[in-house]
Amino acid sequence: MAVGTKSGEILVYDLASSSLIETVNAHSATIWSLHVRHDDLALVSGSADKDIKFWDVEWKKVSDEEVILRFPRPYIGLTKLYWLH
């Protein structure tokens, strides 16, 4: 589950273990909206800083109990968007 904060962070939680997996410094102001793509490999964040950011999400299972989550740099400045399901 991904949550946007007033400070502009994206917090990603594992609901099964109730633990915080990752904190991403995503925006300079409150995050107003988040959308996670159905396959959990991308998300879009919108903020009071007037930016919309498109993020790839990389998951790597290290063990049965540990998962590494990485957010490469977001895509900014797109002129066209095609969201395919």
C-alpha beads as a LAMMPS data file, in Angstrom:
LAMMPS data file: protein, C-alpha beads

85 atoms
84 bonds

1 atom types
1 bond types

-500.0 500.0 xlo xhi
-500.0 500.0 ylo yhi
-500.0 500.0 zlo zhi

Masses

1 110.0

Atoms # bond

1 1 1 0.000 0.000 0.000
2 1 1 1.319 3.472 -0.888
3 1 1 0.477 6.595 1.125
4 1 1 1.246 10.231 0.303
5 1 1 2.176 12.577 3.147
6 1 1 1.867 16.292 3.900
7 1 1 5.650 16.571 3.710
8 1 1 5.746 15.179 0.141
9 1 1 6.922 11.661 0.904
10 1 1 5.532 8.422 -0.481
11 1 1 5.409 5.712 2.180
12 1 1 5.084 2.102 1.038
13 1 1 3.794 -0.446 3.550
14 1 1 3.561 -4.222 3.583
15 1 1 0.059 -4.831 4.917
16 1 1 0.727 -8.472 5.801
17 1 1 3.463 -7.545 8.282
18 1 1 2.259 -3.992 9.044
19 1 1 5.754 -2.696 8.293
20 1 1 7.114 0.276 6.383
21 1 1 9.066 -0.975 3.344
22 1 1 10.216 2.266 1.718
23 1 1 10.127 6.046 2.111
24 1 1 10.555 8.138 -1.045
25 1 1 11.159 11.900 -0.967
26 1 1 8.871 12.523 -3.924
27 1 1 7.618 16.121 -3.772
28 1 1 8.308 19.450 -2.081
29 1 1 4.703 19.858 -0.870
30 1 1 1.677 17.808 0.222
31 1 1 0.861 14.814 -1.984
32 1 1 -2.779 15.066 -3.005
33 1 1 -3.126 11.952 -5.137
34 1 1 -1.516 8.593 -5.844
35 1 1 -2.430 5.919 -8.334
36 1 1 -0.711 2.536 -8.381
37 1 1 -0.853 0.663 -11.683
38 1 1 -2.663 -2.700 -11.492
39 1 1 0.591 -4.694 -11.824
40 1 1 2.338 -2.707 -9.028
41 1 1 5.203 -1.757 -11.388
42 1 1 4.403 1.955 -11.699
43 1 1 2.651 4.762 -9.893
44 1 1 1.669 8.373 -10.473
45 1 1 1.834 11.043 -7.770
46 1 1 0.316 14.523 -7.794
47 1 1 1.208 17.263 -5.342
48 1 1 0.528 20.807 -4.154
49 1 1 3.947 21.635 -5.656
50 1 1 2.078 21.501 -9.010
51 1 1 4.059 18.498 -10.271
52 1 1 2.717 15.189 -11.508
53 1 1 5.379 12.476 -11.412
54 1 1 5.360 9.082 -13.094
55 1 1 7.397 6.447 -11.245
56 1 1 8.651 3.011 -12.257
57 1 1 8.714 0.645 -9.294
58 1 1 11.303 -2.129 -9.132
59 1 1 10.722 -5.057 -6.747
60 1 1 13.391 -7.597 -5.834
61 1 1 12.740 -10.469 -3.454
62 1 1 15.883 -11.097 -1.407
63 1 1 14.439 -13.808 0.844
64 1 1 11.066 -15.027 2.088
65 1 1 11.046 -12.164 4.569
66 1 1 12.863 -9.359 2.723
67 1 1 11.915 -7.416 -0.396
68 1 1 13.931 -4.564 -1.894
69 1 1 11.870 -1.788 -3.439
70 1 1 13.433 0.859 -5.670
71 1 1 11.991 4.002 -7.215
72 1 1 14.244 5.230 -10.050
73 1 1 14.015 8.911 -10.977
74 1 1 10.491 9.948 -12.021
75 1 1 9.477 10.957 -15.522
76 1 1 8.694 14.688 -15.623
77 1 1 7.819 16.938 -18.550
78 1 1 5.771 14.506 -20.595
79 1 1 3.684 16.018 -23.364
80 1 1 1.490 12.951 -24.010
81 1 1 0.317 10.178 -21.740
82 1 1 -1.028 6.813 -22.815
83 1 1 -2.135 4.608 -19.891
84 1 1 -2.703 1.099 -21.162
85 1 1 -4.336 -1.645 -19.131

Bonds

1 1 1 2
2 1 2 3
3 1 3 4
4 1 4 5
5 1 5 6
6 1 6 7
7 1 7 8
8 1 8 9
9 1 9 10
10 1 10 11
11 1 11 12
12 1 12 13
13 1 13 14
14 1 14 15
15 1 15 16
16 1 16 17
17 1 17 18
18 1 18 19
19 1 19 20
20 1 20 21
21 1 21 22
22 1 22 23
23 1 23 24
24 1 24 25
25 1 25 26
26 1 26 27
27 1 27 28
28 1 28 29
29 1 29 30
30 1 30 31
31 1 31 32
32 1 32 33
33 1 33 34
34 1 34 35
35 1 35 36
36 1 36 37
37 1 37 38
38 1 38 39
39 1 39 40
40 1 40 41
41 1 41 42
42 1 42 43
43 1 43 44
44 1 44 45
45 1 45 46
46 1 46 47
47 1 47 48
48 1 48 49
49 1 49 50
50 1 50 51
51 1 51 52
52 1 52 53
53 1 53 54
54 1 54 55
55 1 55 56
56 1 56 57
57 1 57 58
58 1 58 59
59 1 59 60
60 1 60 61
61 1 61 62
62 1 62 63
63 1 63 64
64 1 64 65
65 1 65 66
66 1 66 67
67 1 67 68
68 1 68 69
69 1 69 70
70 1 70 71
71 1 71 72
72 1 72 73
73 1 73 74
74 1 74 75
75 1 75 76
76 1 76 77
77 1 77 78
78 1 78 79
79 1 79 80
80 1 80 81
81 1 81 82
82 1 82 83
83 1 83 84
84 1 84 85
